[in-house]
Amino acid sequence: MSKIKLGIYTASTLKHSYALKAQARALHSACVYANIHDPIIVLVTSDDVFFDEVKAEYENLFKEAKVILIKKEEFIDCKKRKKYKNEVQLMIAQMRTIATKKLLSEGCNKVLSMDSDVIPKHNSIQCMIDMLNFDHGYYDVVQCPYPSQGGGAFLGGRGTKSRQILPDFLKKERLIPKKIKSKSKELKEDLRKFLEGLQKNNTPRSEELDKKIESKQKKIAELEKEFESYPPKGNVFSLNGKGWIKRGWFDYAYPAIGKGSVVPVDWVGFGCTMMSKKAATLCDWTGYDGSGTEDLFIIWNRWFQYNLNIANIPHCPSDHIIRDRENDKKYIHIQTFHEEEGEHIWHLRQTPRPWYSQDCGEDYNPENIGKHSEKETKKDD
């Protein structure tokens, strides 16, 4: 077994830096538990003074580590950038590219990708390394799952190339009103007859015709999206009993699972995910246009092509620090744990709690995080 040379990276703009110091302390505990004292740590950030403090925090904790801070002026918070829109996703991909390539150039053979607001458990690094060694490298990618940004289901689950995250419940498993089903059937029949007529009459394609077809397809897609808002006919256990299917998000793909378990999945996020050297070298975003998330792009356009196996470790889930949807200046700590008693003992759980960073002296005010400096504001304008 080759010596482990662990590389860890996180990427952040000022607005999303509120948990970085707490993350540094958690990663230090995880490295101590795994008996790793000299990781290579890369921070890719916007050009803000605060990140010098974060670098100092890492250097104070990791006496033998090499800490590399890469600040770029172009990586700034901007009012024009909307979450999950193409421009933001492209920026995230650029930051991940810089970090991954830097760690590979430093000779790392294990790369841990962290989102700036995810807090790992003390045993996360040890468990991820163990799983990369499982069966002489059966898995090339392992994740310590964390709740989604909205405090919803845990990341990781089942998917396919054509449907990257499968639905948690099929249309036939949901309580959809008959009139909605009929409307969907009518729209699809209308589109079918329209296309059939074009073909029968050898109608030449035109820009106006393409827009008309696109409009009909959009109406169908919007209605089918609405299907997901209707509740399922029963819980996942009763529905699996009637007909087992692969389900998209982790809570439904593997219900009633938790402590002591590791399971295969088709997709994960990059928030607390360790990669083998092979998986890290395949993190190439060339050709990515920002459509969809940057992590799913790598999974289905790189790893899937080379048959890389991915594992989720609900034995050691990660916490997620998210913004309060009702008050953008407040944060919520989505704490993850395992049920401690009763019939559901050791099942995976999450609960929202107030966020206290525990930074010594609280040397920065979380309410100021995300506000542009004078230089950044001028760029925005």
Secondary structure, DSSP 8 states (H G I E B T S, - for coil): -----EEEEEEE-GGG-TTHHHHHHHHHHHHHHTT----EEEEEEES-THHHHHHHHHHHH-TT-EEEEEEETT----TT--TTSHHHHHHHHHHHHHHHHHHHHTT-SEEEEEETTEE--TTHHHHHHHHHHGGGTSEEEEE---B-TTS-SBS-B---SSSSS--SS-GGGB---HHHHHHHHHHHHHHHHHHHHHHHTT----HHHHHHHHHHHHHHHHHHHHHTTS-BSS-HHHHHHH-----SSHHHHS-S-BTT--EEESB--SSEEEEEHHHHHT---TT--S-S-HHHHHIIIIIGGGT-EEEE-TTS--EEEEEETTEEEEEEEEEEEE--SSTTTTBEEEEEEE-----GGG-S-GGGTT---HHHHHHH-
